[in-house]
Amino acid sequence: MSIKPQTRHFMRTLHTKKEFPQVPLYPVLKAKELLIADNRRRHFLSKIHGYTGLDQIALYQVLYETALSCFAELIQAMPYQFGSVPGGLLDYSLEHAVIGLKHYHETAGKAFSPQYAYALFTAFLFEKADKAFNQQATMICDEEGAFVADWQPFEGNMIEKGNYYKLRRLSDSYSLSKSVVPLMVRQCMPEPGFNWIAQDSQLFSMWLAYLMGEKDKAGSIAQKAELTHNLIAELAKKERLAALKVNVTYPVQTKLGEDFAQWLNQGLEAGRIPVNTEDAYIYVSEDNELFLEERIFADFCSKYSANTNWAMLAKQFSKLGFTNKSISETLTLDQVRVNSKENVLKNQNNFFNVGAQQHLARMLKGLIVKRPHLFLNKSPSVCATLSFATLSDKEISEMWQEILLSLSHSASDWAKKHTSPNLFVSGPYTNSF
């Protein structure tokens, strides 16, 4: 069923071409690329061994280098805050861990403990690990920016999953508490290192408290963390860790789809785009799924894009991982019946309302968005009486038969109530108009 693209009143004020912020595609990197990609970073990290109090290089490699490599490959080049500089989270963690360890080594004197030094280093290194998944989702992508799979940090690093990834902002409701940080630490730390810290119950208790954000229970570790933060703020740039250089890209193959997702987010958040109304192109079901009618893609192209091919836009959007569509060369739109138990979906000519006593329905073509929270800052209001039913060609044919039968019965009932019995005759008839 083809629906001719139209322009509704909510688009009339949105008439200028505009550029939307680009969504970066990050490369998946190995530990060496993340840690020692240039001489300044290599020189900064090469000093760690001298601060540990460990004479055996093999033991240092097991305890420190294993933790560093695993942590780096886990969080990759994620920014410290969503949308900020790539690599910021890794650089912050490395800098605090190394400078904190150095300061302890230089000031502890005879009280220096290699065990305490290791606890301090790992506490500072992993402290912000929750930023890798709190309030953002990570999607493994191909080189064109198309969705491949979701990534969860508890599954391990991304290296075996794919070559690229994108980050999607999530609302505060998707945040986890810092109590999950020790789970990530246990995943990354070598077993001998974890057990070494656990041998001292008091140290282990402070270490866990610090990782879970309970600074008031973290004792001397929390005190040294504050001191380290102040030290870093006073250091000259040449004394600090050189920033990680990351070659992020912005694939043109999915740019139109990304622009559309941002436009939807902005329009829905500002209330410019109606939902679940007579004029809407967007419906939100009781399951919090979005249905985007095909005409909304045509409207976006006519107002915001030099590319007027709305089918290409719909195809690009479907590749971003928000819908249930798989990556393919062709795009098949969802054909759905939008059901409502209340009169919230009036068709312009009330065609579908005739004789529909139990429910109202509209047959529409478009895309069902299964995971709108991945690109919407604020979810639209859910209509508790609305649901989508994906239809096959056979079901569409059967639905039309039901509608026509309902129309026939309604017309017959109306005729019986409003027509003289002498004028209502049965039998064959011809269409005279």
Secondary structure, DSSP 8 states (H G I E B T S, - for coil): --------GGGTT--S--------BEE---HHHHHSSSHHHHHHHHTHHHHH----HHHHIIIIIHHHHHHHHHHTT--SSTTS-TTHHHHHHHHHHHHHHHHHHHH-GGG--HHHHHHHHHHHHHTTGGGGTTTEEEEEE-TTS-EEEEE-GGG--STTT-SEEEEEE--GGG---GGGHHHHHHHHS-HHHHHHHHTSHHHHHHHHHHHTT-GGGSHHHHHHHHHHHHHHHHS-GGGS--------B--GGGHHHHHHHHHHHHHHHHT-S-BSSTT-SEEE-TTS-EEEEHHHHHHHHHHH-S---HHHHHHHHHTTTSBS----SS---EEEEEEESSS----TT-GGGTT--S-EEEEEEEEEES-GGGT-SS-----TTEEEEE--HHHHHHHHHHHHHHHHHHHHHHHHHHS-TTT---S------
